[in-house]
Amino acid sequence: MKKWKFAFIFLASFNLLCILLIGGYLFIPAKTDKQVLPKVSNQDETVPFLIKSDKESLTKLINHYLEEETDQENLQYRVDINNYVNVYGAIKAFNKTIDMQLVLKPKIISDGNLQLQVKELSIGRFQLPVSYVLTYMNTHYDLPSYVKINSNKKVFNIYLNDLTLKNGFTARAESFDLEKDNINFTVNVPLP
């Protein structure tokens, strides 16, 4: 009788041990790779998005922005982009409104800002000296703070890094190839 008692106690103990091991493994947390969670963002952090555009879409956006965001009381203009950036408008000079056309060749400067080289400038039907007109525009018109004119080099510098939209978005030019219709910007979206 000792043999079957011993076998019964051994089998019962073995079953109890198996139940405890299985139950223990069920309640032990699974092994995971401990990943470092990203820190909570600070208020100055932005997320970049690459935006690809074409000449037609960018023309619409620029003209909308000019209508909505700028004061066009003294200098009224619109933009048309083809192989060059064409600016058409009317300026007030000598107490008269005179038609104006600027033909600009865009170039990205190293910090993601745009430089627009003046190729042609006409007021009315006259081709005027570019540096003279740019000096006049620079002194008599209230241009946005992110637009700087260098009349000696005959360029407009558009400092996109100084331009912040109402929603806090900023931009950086990545490519601006009008011949290939390849226009790319990085738009930085602030985190809440």
Secondary structure, DSSP 8 states (H G I E B T S, - for coil): -HHHHHHHHHHHHHHHHHHHHHHHHHHS--------------TT-EEEEEEEE-HHHHHHHHHHHHHHHS--SSEEEEEEESSSEEEEEEEEETTEEEEEEEEEEEEE-TTS-EEEEEEEEEETTEE--HHHHHHHHHHHS---TTEEEETTTTEEEE-GGG---TTS-EEEEEEEETTTTEEEEEEEEE--
